[in-house]
Structure formats: C-alpha cells, structure tokens
C-alpha cells in the first residue's frame, strides 16, 4: 500500500526526525508536572490566504500539518488524534491521513495515533489520574471547560514559549535560509527603487523573489514612503513615491515554516538629504550600541531592570543625539519596543522580560518617527545570542549610509 502521509510536512522533514518533536514533548512534560495537556490544531475552516497553516505551538510539538488534529500529553504518554478521512471534503482539499494508516505512529514519533472522535474518552480517563488540565487558553480552554467543568485549568503557553525561545541547530538552519531569501528580496527592491514608483510595486518586486524560492510572506509587507514611514505597521502600500523621500522597507520571507524579519530605510533617489542622513545615523548608532551590548542575561523588554535593559541603551542613545524642530531630544519619537524573538512566527512565542540566553534569535530594530517632518527611519537586523555575546545573522545586507547609497547607485 502506498504510504500517503509520508509526504506530509512532519518533524521528520523539518526538525531532523520525529525524535526532535518527541524530545520537546518530553521537556514540556517535565515543565507541567502532574497534569494533562490538551492542545488543538487548527481546523480546515481556519485557513489563511496562504492556505492551511497549523497552529504554531501545536506544530512545534507535533510536526503535524493537517487540519483538525489534537494532542494529549500526560505523565505517561503522548497521543496524536486526527480525523478520519472524509472523501467528500478531500475532493476540495486533497487526500488526508487516516488514523488507521499503517506505520503512522512510527513515522510521527507518537506511541499512538487515534481518531480525534475519541478525545473526550481519552481526556476523561486521564483526568482520573491527574488533577490539573493544561491548555493554551482561548477557544481551547472553552472546549475543555465544557468537557471537565470541575477541573482546574492551567495555562501551558508560558512553558511552551520557554522551549520555543531557544532554537535548535535545525531551526537555525531554516531561519538562515529565510534570511538568505529575504536579503535577496531586499536587494531586488533596491535595484528597482526609483522616484515615481508606487509602494506596492516595490513590494511586488520582493514578493517575486521569495515566491520563486518556494517561500511565502512572513507578514504583510511594509513599504512606507515619506509620512507613511512614520506609521509603524503601515500596510496599504498604495502611495506614489516622490524624489527626495525615504522609504522604510520592512519585509520578511518564511521558508519551511520559519520566518525572517529585516528592515532597511533607503533614499528613493539614491542619496540621503542632510536631515535624513542625520536621523539615519542616529538610529544606526543606537542599533550599534545595542548590538555591542547583547549577551546572555540582557533583556529586550521596556519594563526590564535598567542594568540589563537593551531598550534603555537604544532609547538613551536616541534621546541624547539630535533634536526635533523645537530643540527637544528625539527619545519620544522612538515609539515601539526594541525587538522580539523570531522563529515559527515572526513575533515568536516569548517572555520579553526574560533574560536572553544562548540559542535565542531576536531582532534589534530601533527607529525614529517624526510625523511633522514626514520622516521615519527604522533599521532592523536579526541576531543569534551566543554564550559570550551575539552573532549578527543579517549583516550581508548593507546598512551604513554610504554603503546603502553605493548599493542603490549600482
């Protein structure tokens, strides 16, 4: 019999074998102690514009990329539950695996693969031995509260986030591939950039690169010119770019499920004006100050203790360099956080106030946004935290003002 499900995107293809997902579940089992964890994957109705995408926490722990699945994990076993085949639905979305497919438990790394229709029975039998029920909250919690109304419900999200924050060598390889494609896309935008283009045309030139490489957008592209550059999550990309304007280009590809996130700010005509260069150099100086300080024990969050706060380093640099039109410092124009973790999601699961550790991948993205000057500058790079400091992962894309101008001239 042809084994259909071997073509699925399982841990075997993305994480060097189902043993990687099994090891993650073992670590999570230690974290939740004596409890039963129940997670639900996304359903077929929850498809996005790119087609079906699995819930990231579920995918991280199972590697399972088909809809309608569930996971049960307790102190003794972990079980993957999947729907039985529906030939009518398969006419629309294609062949799916069935719990009865031979060899499926071995291929997935689970001791048991059962029909999802048995979930209630499986959960109730385990709750006879374990007091607490763990979930991700939200809709999952509502489902389980109806199933076990007298049980204590606990949130498993922090424990899973702590696992996801540190990347394995296999995950780092996938992130590097997404970075490579994203850098190529930015360079393609620079080749095309010229006064008179619309923002969406710049975005389109980048999309052609990552789609051609078998990747998808990691998030809605941000291509903001002039005043639009001061809108943090601008996404309309509909304005015509005029001469002497800056363009913030915040675009990342996701390849094999892992995201990249890179921002550069370029002068559309090829050269910065004096004021544009002044603000650009301040933002770049703040980023360099942070990159020099990153090491285990430092923190990203705005509310972190001052002694370990990378955000404070960036803010203080920006506020002490340069002035606005009224002669005030520029700190108030740095209006967002310094960065975030990146992985299966572009804003990956994390605790922003937790100290950094070796193996974490984060962005460093200071910015200055001055609406009254129709001016915004952001420079964003991705960094791997190492045992003694950090490694810049996105350094192949120029960011020194002179380098950017020379690259645009070519």
Secondary structure, DSSP 8 states (H G I E B T S, - for coil): ---GGGGS--HHHHSSSHHHHHHHHHHHHHHH-SEEEEEE---GGG-BTTB----HHHHHHH---STT-EEEE-SS-EEEEE----HHHHHHH-----TTSTTHHHHHT-SEEEEGGGHHHHHHHHHTT-SEEEE-SHHHHHHHHHH-TTSEEEE-HHHHHHHHTB--HHHHHHHHHHHHHHHHHHHHHHHH--TT-BHHHHHHHHHHHHHHTT-EESS--EEEEGGGGGSTT------B--TT-EEEEEE-EEETTEE--EEEEEETTSS--HHHHHHHHHHHHHHHHHHHH--TT-B--TTS-GGGBHHHHHHHHHHTS---TTS--SGGG--S-S--B-SSSSS-S--TTS---TTBEEEE--EEEEGGGTEEEE-BEEEEE-SSSEEESSTTS--SHHHHHHHHH-
